[in-house]
Amino acid sequence: MAAIPPLQPEQIVNFLYTIYYFLRDAIIFILQTTVFKEYPDYAFTYGDAITFLVSITAVYLILEFITAAKKFIKVILILGWFLLFVTIAISLAG
């Protein structure tokens, strides 16, 4: 079986760029067909702003999830070390 070549930074950036512009085009299309039906040019202005805010919000949510996971792992580590020391103390006392 052939090994999968590692991803290059350029490929990752191009992938994120493609997702960003696909999302931008989708938001602009939705705005043009709904809110700005009479003024479709406004959809481009507000579509860019909405896309940027959606992207920043997604990054923020990912960071919040990582922070919450770090807190959970911290509690597990503290409990694990505590239980290890308690087990050692009980086995030495007995």
C-alpha positions as CSV (number, residue, x, y, z in Angstrom):
1,M,0.0,0.0,0.0
2,A,1.4,3.4,-0.9
3,A,2.0,5.9,1.8
4,I,0.0,9.1,1.9
5,P,2.3,12.1,1.4
6,P,2.2,14.7,4.1
7,L,0.1,17.8,3.6
8,Q,2.0,20.9,2.6
9,P,1.1,24.3,4.2
10,E,0.1,25.6,0.8
11,Q,-2.4,22.8,0.4
12,I,-4.0,23.5,3.8
13,V,-4.2,27.3,3.0
14,N,-5.7,26.6,-0.4
15,F,-8.3,24.2,1.2
16,L,-9.3,26.9,3.8
17,Y,-9.4,29.5,1.1
18,T,-11.7,27.4,-1.0
19,I,-14.0,26.8,2.0
20,Y,-14.1,30.5,2.9
21,Y,-15.0,31.6,-0.7
22,F,-17.6,28.8,-1.0
23,L,-19.2,30.0,2.3
24,R,-19.0,33.6,1.0
25,D,-20.7,32.8,-2.2
26,A,-23.4,30.9,-0.4
27,I,-24.1,33.7,2.0
28,I,-24.2,36.3,-0.9
29,F,-26.6,34.1,-2.8
30,I,-28.9,33.8,0.2
31,L,-28.8,37.5,0.8
32,Q,-29.5,38.3,-2.9
33,T,-32.5,36.0,-3.0
34,T,-34.0,37.0,0.3
35,V,-33.1,40.2,2.2
36,F,-31.5,42.3,-0.7
37,K,-33.8,41.2,-3.5
38,E,-34.3,44.8,-4.7
39,Y,-30.7,45.8,-4.1
40,P,-28.5,42.8,-4.9
41,D,-25.3,44.9,-4.8
42,Y,-25.7,45.3,-1.1
43,A,-25.4,41.5,-0.7
44,F,-21.7,41.6,-1.7
45,T,-20.9,44.2,0.9
46,Y,-22.8,42.6,3.7
47,G,-21.9,39.1,2.5
48,D,-18.2,39.8,3.0
49,A,-18.8,41.1,6.5
50,I,-21.0,38.2,7.5
51,T,-18.5,35.7,6.1
52,F,-15.7,37.3,8.1
53,L,-17.7,37.3,11.3
54,V,-18.8,33.7,10.8
55,S,-15.2,32.6,10.3
56,I,-14.0,34.5,13.4
57,T,-16.9,33.0,15.4
58,A,-16.0,29.5,14.3
59,V,-12.4,30.0,15.4
60,Y,-13.7,31.4,18.7
61,L,-15.9,28.3,19.3
62,I,-13.1,25.9,18.5
63,L,-10.8,27.7,21.0
64,E,-13.6,27.6,23.6
65,F,-14.0,23.9,23.0
66,I,-10.3,23.3,23.4
67,T,-10.3,25.3,26.6
68,A,-13.1,23.3,28.0
69,A,-11.4,20.1,27.0
70,K,-8.2,21.3,28.7
71,K,-10.1,21.9,32.0
72,F,-11.7,18.4,31.8
73,I,-8.3,16.8,31.1
74,K,-6.8,18.8,34.0
75,V,-9.4,17.3,36.4
76,I,-8.8,13.8,35.1
77,L,-5.1,14.2,35.6
78,I,-5.4,15.5,39.2
79,L,-7.8,12.7,40.1
80,G,-5.5,10.1,38.4
81,W,-2.4,11.3,40.3
82,F,-4.4,11.5,43.6
83,L,-5.7,8.0,43.2
84,L,-2.3,6.7,42.3
85,F,-0.8,8.1,45.5
86,V,-3.7,6.8,47.6
87,T,-3.3,3.3,46.1
88,I,0.5,3.3,46.8
89,A,-0.1,4.5,50.4
90,I,-2.8,1.8,51.0
91,S,-0.6,-0.9,49.5
92,L,2.4,0.2,51.7
93,A,0.3,0.4,54.8
94,G,-1.2,-3.0,54.4
